[in-house]
Amino acid sequence: MTNTNLRPEDIDKLGQAMLTLTKELWVVKDRLRVLETTLAEAGVIAPDAADTFQPDAALTEQLGKERAQLIEQVLDTLNNE
């Protein structure tokens, strides 16, 4: 989506998309924090394991694909007439 694709009548859709993403992001952040804390308290991982983890090339590629897919889905929603 470029700036020329966002019309005044799209503001409601953009606002709804932002609220939906914010809600979903919070759920993920909350669950991730609970999972990290639970695993650290059980001695399964170090408390900073997620912060210091360096993905290998295969995981980096997979994460890149998933990120691009998510961005495409969001843009498709905003462009949906």
C-alpha positions as CSV (number, residue, x, y, z in Angstrom):
1,M,0.0,0.0,0.0
2,T,1.4,3.4,-0.9
3,N,0.2,6.8,0.3
4,T,-1.8,7.2,-2.9
5,N,-3.9,4.1,-2.0
6,L,-5.0,5.4,1.4
7,R,-8.1,7.5,0.8
8,P,-10.1,9.5,3.4
9,E,-12.8,6.8,3.4
10,D,-10.2,4.2,4.4
11,I,-9.5,5.8,7.7
12,D,-12.1,3.7,9.5
13,K,-10.6,0.5,8.0
14,L,-7.1,1.6,9.0
15,G,-8.3,2.3,12.5
16,Q,-10.0,-1.1,12.9
17,A,-6.9,-2.8,11.5
18,M,-4.7,-1.0,14.0
19,L,-7.0,-2.0,16.9
20,T,-7.1,-5.6,15.8
21,L,-3.3,-5.8,15.5
22,T,-2.8,-4.1,18.8
23,K,-5.2,-6.6,20.6
24,E,-3.5,-9.6,18.9
25,L,0.0,-8.2,19.7
26,W,-0.9,-7.8,23.3
27,V,-2.1,-11.4,23.6
28,V,1.1,-12.7,22.1
29,K,3.3,-10.4,24.3
30,D,1.4,-11.5,27.4
31,R,1.6,-15.2,26.6
32,L,5.2,-14.9,25.7
33,R,6.1,-13.2,28.9
34,V,4.3,-15.8,30.9
35,L,6.0,-18.6,29.0
36,E,9.5,-17.1,29.4
37,T,8.9,-16.5,33.1
38,T,7.6,-20.0,33.6
39,L,10.4,-21.7,31.8
40,A,13.0,-19.5,33.6
41,E,11.5,-20.3,37.0
42,A,11.6,-24.0,36.2
43,G,15.3,-23.7,35.2
44,V,14.6,-24.7,31.6
45,I,16.0,-21.5,30.1
46,A,18.0,-18.6,31.3
47,P,16.0,-15.5,32.1
48,D,17.5,-13.6,29.1
49,A,17.5,-16.6,26.7
50,A,15.1,-15.0,24.2
51,D,16.9,-11.6,24.3
52,T,20.3,-13.1,23.6
53,F,19.2,-15.8,21.1
54,Q,20.8,-15.6,17.6
55,P,18.8,-17.5,15.0
56,D,20.6,-19.5,12.3
57,A,20.2,-18.8,8.6
58,A,17.3,-21.3,8.2
59,L,15.3,-19.7,11.0
60,T,16.1,-16.2,9.9
61,E,14.8,-17.1,6.4
62,Q,11.6,-18.7,7.8
63,L,10.9,-15.7,10.1
64,G,11.4,-13.4,7.1
65,K,8.9,-15.3,5.1
66,E,6.3,-15.3,7.9
67,R,6.9,-11.6,8.5
68,A,6.3,-10.9,4.8
69,Q,3.1,-13.0,4.8
70,L,1.8,-11.1,7.8
71,I,2.5,-7.8,6.2
72,E,0.7,-8.9,3.0
73,Q,-2.3,-10.0,5.0
74,V,-2.6,-6.6,6.7
75,L,-2.2,-4.7,3.4
76,D,-4.8,-7.0,1.8
77,T,-7.2,-6.1,4.5
78,L,-6.6,-2.4,4.1
79,N,-7.0,-2.6,0.3
80,N,-10.1,-4.7,0.5
81,E,-12.9,-2.8,-1.1
